[in-house]
Amino acid sequence: MVVAKHTELSSAQARSMAVSAQGLQAASPFSSSRLDIRHLRWAFQRLGVLQIDAVNAVARSHLLVLRARLGGSHDGLSELLDHTAYERHELTEYWCHEASYLPVNDLPLFRWRMHRAEQGEVWGGIREFVAENPEFVEEVANYVAVNGPVNAGQLQTKPKGGTWWAWSEAKVALEWLFWTGQVTVSKREKFTRFYDLSARVLPTQALDDSLSEIEAHHELIRRAGVHLGVAAAEDLIDYFRLPKVDGRQRVMELVENNELLPVQVEGWDRVGYISADAKVAIGVSKSVLLSPFDPLVWFRPRTQRLFDFKYRLEIYVPAAKRVHGYYVLPFLHANQLCARVDVKADTKARVLHVPAVYAEAGGMSDDVVEALASELWALAAWRNLETIKVGQRGDLARRLKKVI
């Protein structure tokens, strides 16, 4: 059913639209269980962008995001992603949401961010260093031009003082060159970035600079509307981390052009927006654990508004002050986020540890607890682990132990 203008959506319809837009519906679109590049392309059509994160408590976040949609094996997904990004160059890396993978042909949509970086709109530490050390930055750029691909370790200098994560000066220079689009990530080895000149790595169309900033913002918000299904203005703006004031203006312009339609969502305290051709989805989600950086949940205000799920990642919280655990994954089941599961993979002992597991306020039936147990076994198999050990913490721990 196509959504009429100024219509109302129930909270259940909004959740179903969000899940479907993200490719998390239970019905599989694939006829083959063997993953190949077609599956990865399908995932990026739903996601648009894939946030990269270094925390490896279970697996790298971007692999967890892909697993939730594609399944497969951990090593198979990792190899497929690396092959597509660094050998075929169909994907590339840039600052889109945070550090992210994106389709290489979408890179021109972020030229405005590169231009802003050239004008100093980057993190303070980078901006100050580049302003104070232009000759050094030029030396690093010349070194990459002659010797690329290179990593920061090959340019290691005395670490900077202060609080800039003890990055070397060369690393800061490389990061600025990356922000401004002069260099790109040519490959990774054991998660270490190797940089080379963008013109030497990327296809010609990825270097196109013809889009204006306003045109790019319009297109990014259009795409965010498709990827989110239904979203408030701030949700649309956050998806690709657009400037907030400019982003809100672009949203209003798309509404005026009838490319975005306002809707009232049950329980929301603000207007929602959907794409003009959006349809009310009636599907049900798969039962799957989500990365903390999955696009379905990465913008915490929307997560709370959509699922009544207040979510905080506690990896930077001292252990004694954590409420739910170190690396807590939301459990998606039947279009609801119904549990929080603290997990850690011990690949040497081949054990999936579950130190804590908590149900949401509505509780969980025995069938849902069994679905969670099945998902944990699937996650363990995905990481090639043999056993699951459930800890003592959380109101679901005892029930989960009985069915694991």
Steps between C-alpha positions, in 0.01 A plus 500: 500500500642840397488745789267796446613853574459618862400153608548334835708194571466270797815427697487143369484622139793736558713220645411270212593767245830566675591131517405438139690804374814369669477152348431329833172332412469129576432392141833452321535662156770250404456167329858394572668464837846556352585868528648689210535859389131522400401453863738773613362738238149424625606581857648834397182586312320472836772654716658764277793515740670256736665644811845360583590445864813349650343338809527125455322351803301267274606611153559831326176694503471525122511122473225466762286742299547297184442170685163625625387537140698241307604224737792306355819443697719755677807428289295479182341840561834655590664368185206608283506852644877533457485366145222741404662803664871454439526284189189580296477853648120494486504630857723760657553661840411851609340700782129452422328420828823438687791326327311285253490284192285632218449417131787664315266669251329679791820678604418816299209554742764580763721738302342785697641348819845485343474866400389595850797309642732702278349811661572368848172325587663193650578386853684766696822302541533446126408859414757647740779264396451563128487876552824492698687244285410548131850407379494170687155414362627569150800272565265219604286553188811486282619185674168328433515613136842339456472196726129422544326301624642573846378475856556745782755270663729536200499875563531471877631808674513599863144487642327831553438623851162589639184294470495416128493124571883501474467492121824558320537820306502295182171339596340841554630619163371187328162542664471855371597387149231232530237748623574730207488217248861520387574147617278198553529163669655269243493188718500374857729243655392375843271802512789744438423758234731547202460833322560588137410785268128502428562556130712185492244277677150623423311488168458828315130537586582489872707816459216699344462844658202635310232473772434807708483465876124563499442240228705246693312572824165458326604164359643377830178586683293330229710190548480519877122502466515178300748331734305592814147439374349758733700764685491834675700787353792447739510130407532587132772754570698263723509209254778659296597752772394812313538845657195539723378846396562442129358150526173617650463756221558227239234281664246782481584558133440134419167518685403806298583305182287206621804271493460444874156466652420589863332232711386480859638190670321363804695589814741741329525854632612636163415472132624199308589496131483232233600488135222596259478146362534323835277206575379377835695182566322216671791260536651364821867519585736212536622412850852636511752676724596844374831682510498814717583682176229344286318777309171381649620606847805724458308826557390445858215759511330322209560160658317615811222668304447206264551204734462652849855376553741729685841383386845598618822327404705462816844402373641832626318478835706366795408136562355568843260758358370300203129423508472226237856410399801580284383413146124469511310400185127570462294194407257570215200267491160549334575869434582567866824550689419265784830418674854624567778243476857560615723278287868426451663250265803308626633367172794319660284300742219496240245625751227761462466665840169660598584677829157664527159494332201719576140502377320823423213615719240299309673174585565206268297187439667160497484497120693828479762377749545193282533724193774692681677175587486393135643834392786471749585155363488643147733784608736249660507289182559815293813565707595129492448463877399171657337588833297774666545597864226712655594701808298591808405859429163609365139398549513263201820318591338211684234440236750522217731246664222245499460511122861555386 
